[in-house]
Amino acid sequence: VDSPPPPSGPPGASTFTIEGRAAPALFVVGWLASLMGLGAIFVGVMSGGGLTSTIILGVGLALLAVGLVSASGSQGLDRRAHGVLPYRGPSPFLVFAAAVPVSIIAVLVAVIPMSLLDIPVDGPFGRLVSVLVQTIVYIALIRLLVIDTGSLSWAEMGVRLPDRKALSEIGAGALWAVPVIAVTIPVAAILQALFTVTPDSPLPPAGETSGFVLNLIAGAILAPLGEEILFRGLATTAWARGMGARRGIVRGALFFAVVHVLTISGGTAGEAFQLAIIGFATRVPVALALGYLFVKRGSIWVPFGLHAAFNGILLVLAEIALRSGVTGAG
């Protein structure tokens, strides 16, 4: 099936037209809800806090979530209806963008009972809940926007239920963790010497056994699972189909590294910029290795094994450093 000829008119006019859309209503909802949501979020941020500001922010996040999910669905349906493309689904960028407001809303709902029970939302259990919710959102949106629309199957993304073979693949991936860390540590050391800033861990060491176990579950099991399905299963698969394996691996790696520095902040703009550079550069080696293993082996479980071992080793080292420091200080 050939792609339809582009509509006549000035450049860019086809971006906003409903003509030829597979789901015009979904397209309109995507644009309107996204714009209204962004506007409401801006107003809420500028309102200076308080109940009214919180309500406006909540409404804005909800509208943005509806808009971006609708836009993703519309794009996937359009690509599926028009033309024979190597990948006929929504852009991985758009799927991730949709996951952001959905995750924020879901996490806020999840932590409300914790707050009522006086459970620290920034402690190990709170972080575990946040990572679990984010993982569920990633998988649910991929199921809704990619699997259910027929863009890709779980098998095409290298995802299958864990079995004996999957366990051996996880082990094979885990063997890569030490050499990847050996490459990452000098990169981190050089950059920290140049910029004189030290990034904080997204999962700070707990200092006690139960918190450490919760950190391991969150950082070495849940986070790798959700991220590998999104960044390798969906993104790398989609881009490798459209532009070749090498470019797909590189783009997927850069996407992975960029996403991990989006929320970095610092005491000053310069400090935040330096922390972002370090965070980005130190994630590129492992991201490239994850993409390479995924494409080479065709299974999500191999990069999952590397990702889990990589995060687990770093969590163990951070915990040992904290406890040694506490012991030494005593």
Order of alpha helices (4+ residues) and beta strands (2+ residues): alpha-alpha-alpha-alpha-alpha-alpha-alpha-alpha-alpha-alpha-alpha-alpha-alpha
